């Protein structure tokens, strides 16, 4: 990487805002208030289709690719041994934290009323952090050893291969069904029903093993966008090209959707193209307003999230789980009591459910604000 690129590598505030905005929306989507249904656009599509909530996770992977494009030149200056040590260590740490998050709080009430250790045999193995870890691992290897053109070629191969696998190994007519697609059957075969997500209409893991494969392309997309932004810098030409590529990917996704429907839970190839296209467009808009027009009002709110993204996400999940374990009265936990007895009384309905999620998100923001004030940046 040339000196100009290194010099400019820390000057894109818009990328920090993008990452922070993603974490902000992720927390809101994951912690809706109880007592009323959340607005449909903040709830994941049931199977096929797309909502704002479906954009959050792929955008985080895209943002991770962005960040890797700024740090990869340092990794390429190290030895192969140092590279593998760092990548394996970080992959293991993120995966382990994800696993422990689903095992938390590690104990449960036993039949005799005492505490007993939650069985490891009932703990979900795959999940959000686990997918982040695996995508990071594969993408880092690609970026370290191969060129950008090779990464782009690999992306196309992965998306076509995933499409082919689903149809080649799925039952006729049920290739994309939740119960019969090859990804579900692979998870059942390798992990077992007790180790996958059981919160859907049937046991099914939206972050399963096979569907992690196309998710790698979201990271590659973010990386390629990051390197392009560094080369073109804060220019109208760069913004225009981001918007054009984003538009073309969205159009291609809609075409592919006709034969390979957009689905977040199945993480279809059309879903990858659609989300990368949207992310490129959002990135271009942020660069225009923040970098070129120098509009800085309110952006510090999102950069707070962007400075400790994985830690704040992990904290939000553990904090939410903890609140749901604290009984208040005979029929509610602490989160339900606040949502239904306080917020719903003031703001009834879906708006109240959203307000509860926003309040929870703001509490997590306070933690991020305190960490930033103390200049504590937790690398995960």
RODO-2510 file (C-alpha; in nm, 4 decimals, decimal comma):
residues 380
     n   res          X          Y          Z
     1     x     0,0000     0,0000     0,0000
     2     x     0,1381     0,3402    -0,0931
     3     x     0,2103     0,6178     0,1531
     4     x    -0,0872     0,8238     0,0353
     5     x    -0,3251     0,5432     0,1173
     6     x    -0,1687     0,4948     0,4600
     7     x    -0,1853     0,8661     0,5261
     8     x    -0,5551     0,8770     0,4429
     9     x    -0,6424     0,5517     0,6177
    10     x    -0,7665     0,7151     0,9362
    11     x    -0,9480     1,0063     0,7743
    12     x    -1,2785     0,8479     0,6809
    13     x    -1,5131     0,9307     0,9640
    14     x    -1,8001     0,8098     0,7470
    15     x    -1,6797     0,4496     0,7834
    16     x    -1,6922     0,4766     1,1639
    17     x    -2,0421     0,6239     1,1385
    18     x    -2,1502     0,3372     0,9119
    19     x    -2,0208     0,0795     1,1597
    20     x    -2,1841     0,2589     1,4532
    21     x    -2,5163     0,2926     1,2716
    22     x    -2,5107    -0,0816     1,2083
    23     x    -2,4575    -0,1637     1,5767
    24     x    -2,7268     0,0835     1,6769
    25     x    -2,9848    -0,0788     1,4487
    26     x    -2,8697    -0,4278     1,5493
    27     x    -2,9471    -0,3572     1,9152
    28     x    -3,2866    -0,2025     1,8345
    29     x    -3,3866    -0,4999     1,6190
    30     x    -3,2705    -0,7556     1,8785
    31     x    -3,4453    -0,5986     2,1812
    32     x    -3,8046    -0,5057     2,0873
    33     x    -4,0363    -0,4154     2,3707
    34     x    -4,2981    -0,6658     2,4853
    35     x    -4,6706    -0,6058     2,5114
    36     x    -4,7105    -0,5165     2,1435
    37     x    -4,5733    -0,6159     1,8057
    38     x    -4,2788    -0,4206     1,6680
    39     x    -4,3181    -0,2419     1,3355
    40     x    -4,2936    -0,4955     1,0490
    41     x    -3,9894    -0,3283     0,8921
    42     x    -3,7940    -0,3867     1,2148
    43     x    -3,8784    -0,7581     1,2200
    44     x    -3,6944    -1,0094     1,0021
    45     x    -3,8803    -1,1409     0,6992
    46     x    -4,0447    -1,4725     0,7808
    47     x    -3,8576    -1,6548     0,5020
    48     x    -3,8459    -1,4895     0,1589
    49     x    -3,8561    -1,1122     0,1280
    50     x    -3,6650    -0,8268     0,2846
    51     x    -3,7029    -0,5747     0,5672
    52     x    -3,4764    -0,3131     0,7243
    53     x    -3,3969    -0,5618     1,0009
    54     x    -3,2536    -0,8010     0,7411
    55     x    -2,9963    -0,5411     0,6377
    56     x    -2,8316    -0,5142     0,9792
    57     x    -2,6174    -0,8287     1,0059
    58     x    -2,4841    -0,8278     0,6471
    59     x    -2,3997    -0,4587     0,6944
    60     x    -2,1918    -0,5455     0,9996
    61     x    -1,9996    -0,8015     0,7935
    62     x    -1,9561    -0,5371     0,5236
    63     x    -1,8244    -0,2934     0,7858
    64     x    -1,5829    -0,5589     0,9117
    65     x    -1,4484    -0,5917     0,5584
    66     x    -1,4069    -0,2135     0,5475
    67     x    -1,2013    -0,2206     0,8657
    68     x    -0,9878    -0,5069     0,7371
    69     x    -0,9011    -0,3068     0,4241
    70     x    -0,7351    -0,0466     0,6478
    71     x    -0,5438    -0,2951     0,8618
    72     x    -0,4430    -0,5536     0,6028
    73     x    -0,1327    -0,3681     0,4872
    74     x     0,0089    -0,4021     0,8402
    75     x    -0,0693    -0,7738     0,8423
    76     x     0,1059    -0,8179     0,5066
    77     x     0,4208    -0,6678     0,6558
    78     x     0,4369    -0,9470     0,9148
    79     x     0,5570    -1,3043     0,8652
    80     x     0,3228    -1,5864     0,7729
    81     x     0,3606    -1,7240     1,1226
    82     x     0,2565    -1,3975     1,2870
    83     x    -0,0371    -1,3655     1,0458
    84     x    -0,1695    -1,7132     1,1243
    85     x    -0,1189    -1,6642     1,4977
    86     x    -0,3185    -1,3415     1,4977
    87     x    -0,5974    -1,4669     1,2728
    88     x    -0,6441    -1,7981     1,4538
    89     x    -0,6356    -1,6286     1,7942
    90     x    -0,8971    -1,3695     1,6975
    91     x    -1,1171    -1,6270     1,5236
    92     x    -1,1103    -1,8545     1,8276
    93     x    -1,1799    -1,5674     2,0680
    94     x    -1,4807    -1,4323     1,8763
    95     x    -1,6231    -1,7817     1,8243
    96     x    -1,5760    -1,8701     2,1911
    97     x    -1,7432    -1,5485     2,3089
    98     x    -2,0372    -1,6233     2,0830
    99     x    -2,0681    -1,9739     2,2221
   100     x    -2,0414    -1,8546     2,5832
   101     x    -2,3023    -1,5868     2,5138
   102     x    -2,5561    -1,8567     2,4255
   103     x    -2,4525    -2,0653     2,7255
   104     x    -2,4881    -1,7640     2,9607
   105     x    -2,5803    -1,7489     3,2505
   106     x    -2,4281    -2,0995     3,2688
   107     x    -2,6577    -2,2118     3,5519
   108     x    -3,0289    -2,2848     3,5781
   109     x    -3,2761    -2,3881     3,8441
   110     x    -3,2760    -2,7618     3,8982
   111     x    -3,5657    -2,9935     3,9781
   112     x    -3,4899    -2,9697     4,3507
   113     x    -3,4945    -2,5887     4,3409
   114     x    -3,1158    -2,5528     4,3571
   115     x    -2,8757    -2,4362     4,0891
   116     x    -2,7316    -2,6726     3,8340
   117     x    -2,4948    -2,6214     3,5424
   118     x    -2,6744    -2,5695     3,2122
   119     x    -2,5935    -2,8719     2,9950
   120     x    -2,3365    -2,7981     2,7266
   121     x    -2,5250    -3,0495     2,5157
   122     x    -2,8139    -2,8022     2,4862
   123     x    -2,6069    -2,4978     2,3907
   124     x    -2,6292    -2,3476     2,0442
   125     x    -2,2990    -2,3801     1,8565
   126     x    -2,3424    -2,1442     1,5618
   127     x    -2,4661    -1,7844     1,5914
   128     x    -2,3947    -1,4217     1,5079
   129     x    -2,0470    -1,3947     1,6605
   130     x    -1,9594    -1,7428     1,5409
   131     x    -2,0470    -1,6435     1,1835
   132     x    -1,8443    -1,3242     1,2212
   133     x    -1,5471    -1,5318     1,3392
   134     x    -1,5630    -1,7792     1,0504
   135     x    -1,6152    -1,5080     0,7873
   136     x    -1,3219    -1,3133     0,9315
   137     x    -1,1017    -1,6236     0,9185
   138     x    -1,1707    -1,7079     0,5538
   139     x    -1,1707    -1,3469     0,4345
   140     x    -0,8400    -1,2712     0,6092
   141     x    -0,6740    -1,5627     0,4286
   142     x    -0,8116    -1,4447     0,0952
   143     x    -0,6983    -1,0857     0,1497
   144     x    -0,3537    -1,1869     0,2751
   145     x    -0,2592    -1,4277     0,0002
   146     x    -0,4611    -1,3166    -0,3029
   147     x    -0,5221    -1,0048    -0,5084
   148     x    -0,8401    -0,7992    -0,5161
   149     x    -0,9263    -0,9409    -0,8598
   150     x    -0,8891    -1,2932    -0,7231
   151     x    -1,1119    -1,2044    -0,4263
   152     x    -1,3770    -1,0740    -0,6669
   153     x    -1,3550    -1,3934    -0,8725
   154     x    -1,3830    -1,6072    -0,5587
   155     x    -1,6924    -1,4093    -0,4574
   156     x    -1,8631    -1,4956    -0,7839
   157     x    -1,7669    -1,8612    -0,7509
   158     x    -1,8982    -1,8776    -0,3926
   159     x    -2,2362    -1,7263    -0,4853
   160     x    -2,2810    -1,9558    -0,7847
   161     x    -2,1569    -2,2586    -0,5903
   162     x    -2,3980    -2,1959    -0,3025
   163     x    -2,6855    -2,1660    -0,5502
   164     x    -2,5816    -2,4918    -0,7141
   165     x    -2,5394    -2,6791    -0,3848
   166     x    -2,8860    -2,5868    -0,2606
   167     x    -3,0530    -2,7110    -0,5784
   168     x    -2,8248    -3,0089    -0,6422
   169     x    -2,8594    -3,1597    -0,2950
   170     x    -3,2100    -3,0468    -0,2038
   171     x    -3,5267    -3,2522    -0,2625
   172     x    -3,7222    -3,1675    -0,5745
   173     x    -3,9612    -2,8830    -0,4953
   174     x    -3,8210    -2,8379    -0,1447
   175     x    -3,4720    -2,7076    -0,2224
   176     x    -3,5389    -2,3774    -0,0456
   177     x    -3,7872    -2,4891     0,2222
   178     x    -3,6927    -2,4244     0,5833
   179     x    -3,7156    -2,7904     0,6850
   180     x    -3,5749    -2,9636     0,3796
   181     x    -3,3000    -2,7399     0,2356
   182     x    -2,9524    -2,8919     0,2435
   183     x    -2,8252    -2,6338     0,4946
   184     x    -3,0819    -2,7373     0,7542
   185     x    -3,0123    -3,1056     0,6962
   186     x    -2,6374    -3,0449     0,7254
   187     x    -2,6799    -2,8635     1,0576
   188     x    -2,8971    -3,1443     1,1934
   189     x    -2,6446    -3,4016     1,0770
   190     x    -2,3315    -3,2324     1,2144
   191     x    -2,4660    -3,0365     1,5137
   192     x    -2,7885    -3,2053     1,6173
   193     x    -3,1202    -3,0376     1,6944
   194     x    -3,0171    -2,9426     2,0497
   195     x    -2,7216    -2,7378     1,9231
   196     x    -2,9090    -2,5205     1,6734
   197     x    -3,1483    -2,2280     1,7085
   198     x    -3,4919    -2,3356     1,8342
   199     x    -3,6740    -2,0026     1,8286
   200     x    -3,8231    -2,0359     1,4805
   201     x    -4,1329    -2,2311     1,3796
   202     x    -3,9108    -2,5404     1,3600
   203     x    -3,5529    -2,5984     1,4778
   204     x    -3,3503    -2,4064     1,2219
   205     x    -3,0298    -2,2053     1,2466
   206     x    -3,0250    -1,8807     1,0427
   207     x    -2,6489    -1,8699     1,1072
   208     x    -2,5934    -2,2290     1,0059
   209     x    -2,2787    -2,3885     0,8665
   210     x    -2,3554    -2,3873     0,4934
   211     x    -2,5158    -2,0414     0,4800
   212     x    -2,1991    -1,8970     0,6321
   213     x    -2,0323    -1,9577     0,2951
   214     x    -2,2117    -1,6787     0,1004
   215     x    -2,1830    -1,4473     0,4034
   216     x    -1,8075    -1,4364     0,3376
   217     x    -1,8881    -1,2379     0,0226
   218     x    -2,0394    -0,9567     0,2321
   219     x    -1,7002    -0,9203     0,4029
   220     x    -1,5180    -0,9297     0,0692
   221     x    -1,7555    -0,6631    -0,0627
   222     x    -1,6755    -0,4404     0,2331
   223     x    -1,3029    -0,4947     0,1867
   224     x    -1,3099    -0,4094    -0,1832
   225     x    -1,5197    -0,1007    -0,1100
   226     x    -1,2715     0,0041     0,1583
   227     x    -0,9691    -0,0253    -0,0694
   228     x    -1,1542     0,1627    -0,3448
   229     x    -1,2445     0,4455    -0,1052
   230     x    -0,8831     0,4746     0,0058
   231     x    -0,7627     0,4963    -0,3547
   232     x    -1,0264     0,7424    -0,4746
   233     x    -1,0496     0,9307    -0,1453
   234     x    -1,3041     1,2035    -0,0916
   235     x    -1,4048     1,2595    -0,4516
   236     x    -1,7265     1,2935    -0,6494
   237     x    -1,5883     1,0374    -0,8921
   238     x    -1,5497     0,7825    -0,6125
   239     x    -1,9002     0,8490    -0,4809
   240     x    -2,0494     0,8193    -0,8283
   241     x    -1,8788     0,4852    -0,8911
   242     x    -1,9954     0,3494    -0,5548
   243     x    -2,3531     0,4486    -0,6381
   244     x    -2,3318     0,2979    -0,9876
   245     x    -2,1940    -0,0346    -0,8652
   246     x    -2,4458    -0,0381    -0,5812
   247     x    -2,7313     0,0224    -0,8256
   248     x    -2,6105    -0,2499    -1,0619
   249     x    -2,5819    -0,5033    -0,7786
   250     x    -2,9349    -0,4204    -0,6605
   251     x    -3,0720    -0,4642    -1,0139
   252     x    -2,8854    -0,7946    -1,0518
   253     x    -3,0190    -0,9072    -0,7143
   254     x    -3,3772    -0,8369    -0,8218
   255     x    -3,3208    -1,0328    -1,1408
   256     x    -3,1712    -1,3259    -0,9499
   257     x    -3,4572    -1,3011    -0,7003
   258     x    -3,6904    -1,4282    -0,9742
   259     x    -3,5229    -1,7704    -0,9654
   260     x    -3,3268    -1,7628    -0,6371
   261     x    -3,5382    -1,5562    -0,3941
   262     x    -3,3924    -1,3027    -0,1544
   263     x    -3,3861    -1,4587     0,1935
   264     x    -3,1873    -1,3476     0,4966
   265     x    -3,2475    -1,6676     0,6924
   266     x    -3,1221    -1,8774     0,4019
   267     x    -2,8642    -1,6062     0,3120
   268     x    -2,9233    -1,6604    -0,0574
   269     x    -2,6837    -1,5280    -0,3198
   270     x    -2,9414    -1,2702    -0,4335
   271     x    -2,9611    -1,1519    -0,0716
   272     x    -2,5833    -1,1002    -0,0692
   273     x    -2,5884    -0,8907    -0,3860
   274     x    -2,8852    -0,6882    -0,2619
   275     x    -2,7322    -0,6067     0,0756
   276     x    -2,3876    -0,5253    -0,0653
   277     x    -2,5554    -0,2981    -0,3207
   278     x    -2,7478    -0,1135    -0,0493
   279     x    -2,4384    -0,0856     0,1704
   280     x    -2,2360     0,0647    -0,1141
   281     x    -2,5099     0,3204    -0,1711
   282     x    -2,5351     0,4095     0,1973
   283     x    -2,1575     0,4391     0,2170
   284     x    -2,1538     0,6768    -0,0791
   285     x    -2,4184     0,8989     0,0807
   286     x    -2,2284     0,9096     0,4117
   287     x    -1,9024     0,9993     0,2380
   288     x    -2,0785     1,2776     0,0483
   289     x    -2,2299     1,4427     0,3542
   290     x    -1,9569     1,3745     0,6108
   291     x    -1,6361     1,3881     0,4089
   292     x    -1,7223     1,6277     0,1261
   293     x    -1,9886     1,8505     0,2806
   294     x    -1,8281     1,8297     0,6260
   295     x    -2,1626     1,7724     0,8022
   296     x    -2,0644     1,6606     1,1495
   297     x    -2,3823     1,7315     1,3504
   298     x    -2,4917     1,4247     1,5468
   299     x    -2,2367     1,1853     1,4026
   300     x    -2,0503     1,1466     1,7333
   301     x    -2,3477     0,9465     1,8586
   302     x    -2,2783     0,6742     1,6015
   303     x    -1,8995     0,6856     1,6269
   304     x    -1,9357     0,5935     1,9957
   305     x    -2,0847     0,2605     1,8852
   306     x    -1,8248     0,2246     1,6123
   307     x    -1,5252     0,2448     1,8474
   308     x    -1,6129    -0,0675     2,0492
   309     x    -1,8572    -0,2451     1,8147
   310     x    -1,8167    -0,6109     1,9073
   311     x    -1,7902    -0,5398     2,2791
   312     x    -2,1035    -0,3211     2,2811
   313     x    -2,2946    -0,5844     2,0841
   314     x    -2,1844    -0,8564     2,3277
   315     x    -2,2736    -0,6347     2,6245
   316     x    -2,6189    -0,5638     2,4791
   317     x    -2,6932    -0,9339     2,4422
   318     x    -2,5756    -1,0262     2,7926
   319     x    -2,7533    -0,7259     2,9464
   320     x    -3,0774    -0,8220     2,7703
   321     x    -3,0504    -1,1868     2,8780
   322     x    -2,9867    -1,0762     3,2362
   323     x    -3,2927    -0,8496     3,2437
   324     x    -3,5067    -1,1345     3,1121
   325     x    -3,3879    -1,3530     3,4019
   326     x    -3,4833    -1,1102     3,6796
   327     x    -3,8400    -1,1802     3,8006
   328     x    -4,0633    -0,8826     3,8798
   329     x    -4,3898    -1,0039     4,0255
   330     x    -4,5264    -1,3451     3,9445
   331     x    -4,5649    -1,3198     3,5691
   332     x    -4,3048    -1,0766     3,4327
   333     x    -3,9318    -1,0305     3,4130
   334     x    -3,7553    -0,6943     3,4514
   335     x    -3,7524    -0,6182     3,0783
   336     x    -4,1211    -0,7042     3,0385
   337     x    -4,2170    -0,4986     3,3429
   338     x    -4,0455    -0,1846     3,2132
   339     x    -4,1859    -0,2342     2,8642
   340     x    -4,5442    -0,3181     2,9605
   341     x    -4,5969    -0,1320     3,2881
   342     x    -4,4122     0,1881     3,2041
   343     x    -4,3476     0,2385     2,8335
   344     x    -4,6692     0,0817     2,7020
   345     x    -4,8726     0,2918     2,9455
   346     x    -4,7238     0,6076     2,7938
   347     x    -4,6797     0,4937     2,4324
   348     x    -4,9202     0,2061     2,3604
   349     x    -4,8762    -0,0279     2,0671
   350     x    -4,5905    -0,0696     1,8224
   351     x    -4,4519     0,2750     1,8943
   352     x    -4,4070     0,1778     2,2585
   353     x    -4,2285    -0,1432     2,1577
   354     x    -3,9913     0,0686     1,9491
   355     x    -3,9395     0,3193     2,2310
   356     x    -3,8436     0,0336     2,4669
   357     x    -3,5843    -0,0880     2,2160
   358     x    -3,4504     0,2655     2,1741
   359     x    -3,4225     0,3140     2,5512
   360     x    -3,2312    -0,0129     2,5784
   361     x    -3,0055     0,0913     2,2902
   362     x    -2,9356     0,4250     2,4622
   363     x    -2,8324     0,2444     2,7810
   364     x    -2,5813     0,0474     2,5746
   365     x    -2,4669     0,3732     2,4148
   366     x    -2,3925     0,5136     2,7616
   367     x    -2,1573     0,2211     2,8209
   368     x    -1,9847     0,2977     2,4907
   369     x    -1,9682     0,6679     2,5772
   370     x    -1,8030     0,5898     2,9126
   371     x    -1,5490     0,3597     2,7479
   372     x    -1,4667     0,6262     2,4910
   373     x    -1,4361     0,8943     2,7597
   374     x    -1,1879     0,6750     2,9433
   375     x    -1,0164     0,5965     2,6117
   376     x    -1,0827     0,2277     2,6593
   377     x    -1,1057     0,0449     2,3288
   378     x    -1,1609    -0,3266     2,3646
   379     x    -1,0227    -0,5242     2,0722
   380     x    -1,2110    -0,8439     2,0084
***
